[in-house]
Amino acid sequence: MTAAKINKSAFDLDFIVIGVVIFSLSAVMTIQIVKHGFSIMYLALLTPFLISLFFHLQSFIKSTKIWYTSKQDKVVVFKNYFTKKVKTYNFNELDGYVTGRFPIYGPNGPKHFIKMTWIVKNNKMIERIDERYIFNFNELEEELKAMKYLGYQKIRLWKRFKMLLGPISIN
């Protein structure tokens, strides 16, 4: 059995960034509304930030669920970081797993790539393990090798957004 070692500093950094963004936007919007009254333009300016915040939070919540894997027991267990709800998948009920990478961009193109592994059931990627939030990502992935490897998935921006909204089919 390999238990996930959660990277708490990555969580803390995400929460700090989210907190600063929410506080900053709230302060700016409050000042503008007090000075000039409410305007639909303020709402239009705020919308892209709120959408970005929604997707960031969804990504964070979905990336923090892995708890442990066990080749011996043939299970992979996910526990929601916030609700503490536990979901256990038996290797026999899963199709297998897929891997993929997506780029983190800097000013001059891709800075580096983040590796992810998804658990696949009924030809859909249902749960993921993200190397940003797991210190022992490679150990967990090694445990999953007892399942069938279903291949590499190209992760484009649009596919990433779709993944945040729910399970998607593998290619």
C-alpha positions as CSV (number, residue, x, y, z in Angstrom):
1,M,0.0,0.0,0.0
2,T,1.2,3.5,-0.9
3,A,-0.4,6.4,0.9
4,A,-0.4,9.8,-0.9
5,K,1.9,12.4,0.6
6,I,0.0,15.6,0.0
7,N,2.1,18.7,-0.8
8,K,0.6,21.1,1.7
9,S,2.7,24.0,0.6
10,A,1.1,23.8,-2.9
11,F,-2.3,24.0,-1.2
12,D,-1.3,26.9,1.0
13,L,0.1,28.8,-2.0
14,D,-3.2,28.2,-3.9
15,F,-5.3,29.4,-1.0
16,I,-3.1,32.5,-0.6
17,V,-3.4,33.4,-4.3
18,I,-7.2,32.8,-4.3
19,G,-7.5,34.9,-1.1
20,V,-5.5,37.8,-2.5
21,V,-7.5,37.8,-5.7
22,I,-10.9,37.7,-4.0
23,F,-9.9,40.4,-1.5
24,S,-8.4,42.6,-4.2
25,L,-11.4,42.3,-6.5
26,S,-13.8,42.9,-3.6
27,A,-11.9,46.0,-2.5
28,V,-11.7,47.5,-6.0
29,M,-15.3,46.7,-6.8
30,T,-16.6,48.2,-3.5
31,I,-14.6,51.4,-3.9
32,Q,-15.8,51.8,-7.5
33,I,-19.4,51.1,-6.6
34,V,-19.3,53.6,-3.7
35,K,-17.6,56.3,-5.8
36,H,-19.6,55.9,-9.0
37,G,-22.6,53.7,-8.2
38,F,-23.3,50.3,-9.6
39,S,-22.6,49.8,-13.3
40,I,-23.0,46.8,-15.6
41,M,-19.5,47.5,-16.7
42,Y,-18.1,46.5,-13.3
43,L,-19.9,43.2,-13.6
44,A,-18.5,42.7,-17.1
45,L,-15.0,43.4,-15.8
46,L,-15.5,41.0,-12.9
47,T,-16.9,38.1,-14.9
48,P,-13.5,36.8,-16.4
49,F,-12.0,36.8,-12.9
50,L,-14.9,34.9,-11.4
51,I,-14.8,32.3,-14.2
52,S,-11.0,32.0,-13.7
53,L,-11.5,31.6,-9.9
54,F,-14.2,28.9,-10.5
55,F,-12.0,26.8,-12.7
56,H,-9.0,27.3,-10.4
57,L,-11.0,26.1,-7.4
58,Q,-12.5,23.2,-9.4
59,S,-9.0,22.1,-10.4
60,F,-7.7,22.3,-6.8
61,I,-10.6,20.3,-5.5
62,K,-10.3,17.6,-8.1
63,S,-6.5,17.3,-7.6
64,T,-6.6,16.8,-3.9
65,K,-8.6,13.5,-3.7
66,I,-6.0,10.7,-3.9
67,W,-5.6,8.9,-0.5
68,Y,-3.8,5.7,-1.3
69,T,-3.4,2.8,-3.7
70,S,-2.7,-0.9,-3.0
71,K,-1.5,-3.5,-5.5
72,Q,-2.1,-6.2,-2.9
73,D,-5.8,-5.3,-2.2
74,K,-6.2,-4.1,-5.8
75,V,-7.9,-0.8,-4.8
76,V,-7.4,2.8,-5.2
77,V,-9.0,5.1,-2.7
78,F,-9.9,8.8,-3.1
79,K,-10.9,11.1,-0.2
80,N,-12.2,14.5,-0.8
81,Y,-9.9,17.0,1.0
82,F,-12.9,19.2,2.1
83,T,-15.9,16.9,2.6
84,K,-13.8,13.9,3.8
85,K,-16.0,11.6,1.6
86,V,-14.2,8.4,0.7
87,K,-14.6,6.6,-2.6
88,T,-12.9,3.2,-3.1
89,Y,-12.5,1.7,-6.6
90,N,-11.6,-1.9,-7.0
91,F,-9.1,-2.5,-9.9
92,N,-11.5,-5.1,-11.4
93,E,-14.3,-2.5,-11.8
94,L,-11.9,-0.1,-13.6
95,D,-10.9,-0.1,-17.3
96,G,-7.4,1.0,-16.3
97,Y,-5.5,4.3,-16.3
98,V,-4.2,6.9,-18.7
99,T,-1.4,9.5,-18.4
100,G,-1.0,12.9,-19.8
101,R,0.8,16.2,-19.4
102,F,-0.2,19.8,-19.8
103,P,2.0,22.8,-20.1
104,I,2.5,25.6,-17.6
105,Y,3.2,28.7,-19.6
106,G,5.6,31.5,-18.9
107,P,6.3,34.6,-21.0
108,N,8.4,32.7,-23.5
109,G,6.2,29.6,-24.1
110,P,5.9,26.5,-22.0
111,K,7.9,26.7,-18.8
112,H,7.4,23.1,-17.8
113,F,4.9,20.3,-18.0
114,I,2.7,18.8,-15.2
115,K,2.2,15.1,-15.3
116,M,-1.2,13.6,-14.4
117,T,-2.7,10.2,-14.2
118,W,-6.4,9.5,-14.6
119,I,-8.3,6.5,-13.4
120,V,-10.6,5.2,-16.2
121,K,-14.0,3.6,-15.7
122,N,-16.5,3.0,-18.6
123,N,-14.1,4.7,-21.0
124,K,-14.2,7.9,-19.0
125,M,-11.5,9.6,-16.9
126,I,-13.2,9.7,-13.5
127,E,-10.4,10.6,-11.0
128,R,-7.0,12.1,-11.3
129,I,-3.7,12.2,-9.6
130,D,-1.7,15.4,-10.1
131,E,2.0,15.6,-9.5
132,R,1.8,19.2,-8.3
133,Y,0.0,18.2,-5.2
134,I,1.5,14.8,-4.5
135,F,5.1,14.4,-3.3
136,N,5.2,10.6,-4.0
137,F,3.4,10.8,-7.4
138,N,5.7,8.2,-9.0
139,E,5.2,5.7,-6.2
140,L,1.4,6.0,-6.6
141,E,1.7,5.6,-10.3
142,E,3.8,2.5,-9.8
143,E,1.0,0.9,-7.8
144,L,-1.4,1.6,-10.6
145,K,0.7,-0.4,-13.0
146,A,-1.2,-3.5,-11.8
147,M,-4.1,-2.1,-13.9
148,K,-4.2,-1.9,-17.7
149,Y,-2.4,1.1,-19.1
150,L,-4.7,2.7,-21.7
151,G,-2.3,5.1,-23.2
152,Y,-1.3,8.8,-23.3
153,Q,-3.8,11.6,-23.6
154,K,-3.1,14.9,-25.2
155,I,-4.3,17.6,-22.9
156,R,-5.3,20.8,-24.7
157,L,-6.8,23.8,-23.0
158,W,-10.4,23.0,-24.0
159,K,-10.1,19.5,-22.8
160,R,-8.8,20.7,-19.5
161,F,-11.8,22.9,-19.0
162,K,-14.1,20.0,-19.9
163,M,-12.4,17.8,-17.3
164,L,-13.1,20.3,-14.6
165,L,-16.8,20.1,-15.3
166,G,-17.0,16.3,-15.1
167,P,-15.6,13.0,-16.4
168,I,-14.7,12.9,-20.1
169,S,-14.1,10.1,-22.6
170,I,-10.6,8.9,-23.4
171,N,-9.4,9.1,-27.0
